[in-house]
Amino acid sequence: MKRKGFILCLFVSLAMTVSMAGIAAAQPAQKNVIMATTTSTQDSGLLDVLLPIFEKKTGYFVKTISVGSGQAMAMGAKGEADVLLVHSPAAEKKFMADGNGVERRLVMHNDFIILGPPSDPAKIKGLKKAAEAFKKIAASGSIFMSRGDNSGTHAKEKDIWKAAGVKVEGEKWYQQTGLGMGQTLAVAAEKKTYTLADRGTYLALKKSLGLEILVEGDGILLNIYHVIEVNPKRWPKANFTGAKTFGDFMVSKETQAIIKTFGVDKFGSSLFFPDAGKKEEALGK
């Protein structure tokens, strides 16, 4: 009886060891994934919804660093991040051309909007063209609050000033915060100035701002987000497996469905529109 008991205990012990080994094998070898992303994805609340789902599903832990798209790509180019979630297409294409990224996948879009105080001193409300609105702001000398942080939003703003034929350097009415989207909106609200923002962050913070949407719908205001895995051949220590797993998660049907409905219950419309599998050129048409 003692021998049978010993054999049974040994069998149970071996079974538990095999079981635990299987569980360990299912867990990621390198659990931490560093993601550099835009302040808009953070300030809008989207990542607060998506990341817990990703972490529970995969066993990875995501360390989020919220900066402008330019800074996020600079981090990726230095091997300081594993994966990027950014919205500055021209800079992204250069990032890829320089060999810093492995794959660039379309995730979602929303749009930029021109905001200002209800008094609208430059009289831009209802204009169809963003460049025309910027021209009127400049002509009126009304203060425009720029992020000035090399973010995707800042890059878009510079595109619009260029289209408007307005040089802003040295102008007293043109002010820069050097801050993220949420903080820049707070400054613009406090000083009652014009600014450019992504719709998602604005809707998430709208109640506390007192700023109105004055210009929207122009094609130049399209705001497109991509996920990019950093090149492990350039940075061998990068967690490429974790980065690719995150990229796959962002373009999966499950995540795209969550993006599609994010914000609907609170704002009556989605803050972002899912685009996985689409062609970037077809957006906004």
Secondary structure in CASP SS format (residue, H / E / C, confidence):
PFRMAT SS
TARGET T0000
AUTHOR 0000-0000-0000
METHOD secondary structure of the structure
MODEL  1
M C 1.00
K H 1.00
R H 1.00
K H 1.00
G H 1.00
F H 1.00
I H 1.00
L H 1.00
C H 1.00
L H 1.00
F H 1.00
V H 1.00
S H 1.00
L H 1.00
A H 1.00
M H 1.00
T H 1.00
V H 1.00
S H 1.00
M H 1.00
A H 1.00
G H 1.00
I H 1.00
A H 1.00
A H 1.00
A H 1.00
Q C 1.00
P C 1.00
A C 1.00
Q C 1.00
K C 1.00
N E 1.00
V E 1.00
I E 1.00
M E 1.00
A E 1.00
T E 1.00
T E 1.00
T H 1.00
S H 1.00
T H 1.00
Q H 1.00
D H 1.00
S C 1.00
G C 1.00
L H 1.00
L H 1.00
D H 1.00
V H 1.00
L H 1.00
L H 1.00
P H 1.00
I H 1.00
F H 1.00
E H 1.00
K H 1.00
K H 1.00
T H 1.00
G C 1.00
Y C 1.00
F E 1.00
V E 1.00
K E 1.00
T E 1.00
I E 1.00
S E 1.00
V E 1.00
G C 1.00
S H 1.00
G H 1.00
Q H 1.00
A H 1.00
M H 1.00
A H 1.00
M H 1.00
G H 1.00
A H 1.00
K C 1.00
G C 1.00
E C 1.00
A C 1.00
D C 1.00
V E 1.00
L E 1.00
L E 1.00
V E 1.00
H C 1.00
S C 1.00
P H 1.00
A H 1.00
A H 1.00
E H 1.00
K H 1.00
K H 1.00
F H 1.00
M H 1.00
A H 1.00
D C 1.00
G C 1.00
N C 1.00
G E 1.00
V E 1.00
E E 1.00
R E 1.00
R E 1.00
L E 1.00
V E 1.00
M E 1.00
H E 1.00
N E 1.00
D E 1.00
F E 1.00
I E 1.00
I E 1.00
L E 1.00
G E 1.00
P C 1.00
P C 1.00
S C 1.00
D C 1.00
P C 1.00
A C 1.00
K C 1.00
I C 1.00
K C 1.00
G C 1.00
L C 1.00
K C 1.00
K C 1.00
A H 1.00
A H 1.00
E H 1.00
A H 1.00
F H 1.00
K H 1.00
K H 1.00
I H 1.00
A H 1.00
A H 1.00
S H 1.00
G C 1.00
S C 1.00
I C 1.00
F E 1.00
M E 1.00
S E 1.00
R C 1.00
G C 1.00
D C 1.00
N C 1.00
S C 1.00
G H 1.00
T H 1.00
H H 1.00
A H 1.00
K H 1.00
E H 1.00
K H 1.00
D H 1.00
I H 1.00
W H 1.00
K H 1.00
A H 1.00
A H 1.00
G C 1.00
V C 1.00
K C 1.00
V C 1.00
E C 1.00
G C 1.00
E C 1.00
K C 1.00
W C 1.00
Y E 1.00
Q E 1.00
Q E 1.00
T C 1.00
G C 1.00
L C 1.00
G C 1.00
M H 1.00
G H 1.00
Q H 1.00
T H 1.00
L H 1.00
A H 1.00
V H 1.00
A H 1.00
A H 1.00
E H 1.00
K H 1.00
K C 1.00
T C 1.00
Y E 1.00
T E 1.00
L E 1.00
A E 1.00
D E 1.00
R H 1.00
G H 1.00
T H 1.00
Y H 1.00
L H 1.00
A H 1.00
L H 1.00
K H 1.00
K H 1.00
S H 1.00
L C 1.00
G C 1.00
L C 1.00
E E 1.00
I E 1.00
L E 1.00
V E 1.00
E C 1.00
G C 1.00
D C 1.00
G H 1.00
I H 1.00
L H 1.00
L E 1.00
N E 1.00
I E 1.00
Y E 1.00
H E 1.00
V E 1.00
I E 1.00
E E 1.00
V E 1.00
N C 1.00
P C 1.00
K C 1.00
R C 1.00
W C 1.00
P C 1.00
K C 1.00
A C 1.00
N C 1.00
F H 1.00
T H 1.00
G H 1.00
A H 1.00
K H 1.00
T H 1.00
F H 1.00
G H 1.00
D H 1.00
F H 1.00
M H 1.00
V C 1.00
S C 1.00
K H 1.00
E H 1.00
T H 1.00
Q H 1.00
A H 1.00
I H 1.00
I H 1.00
K H 1.00
T H 1.00
F C 1.00
G C 1.00
V H 1.00
D H 1.00
K H 1.00
F H 1.00
G C 1.00
S C 1.00
S C 1.00
L C 1.00
F C 1.00
F E 1.00
P E 1.00
D C 1.00
A C 1.00
G C 1.00
K C 1.00
K C 1.00
E H 1.00
E H 1.00
A H 1.00
L C 1.00
G C 1.00
K C 1.00
END
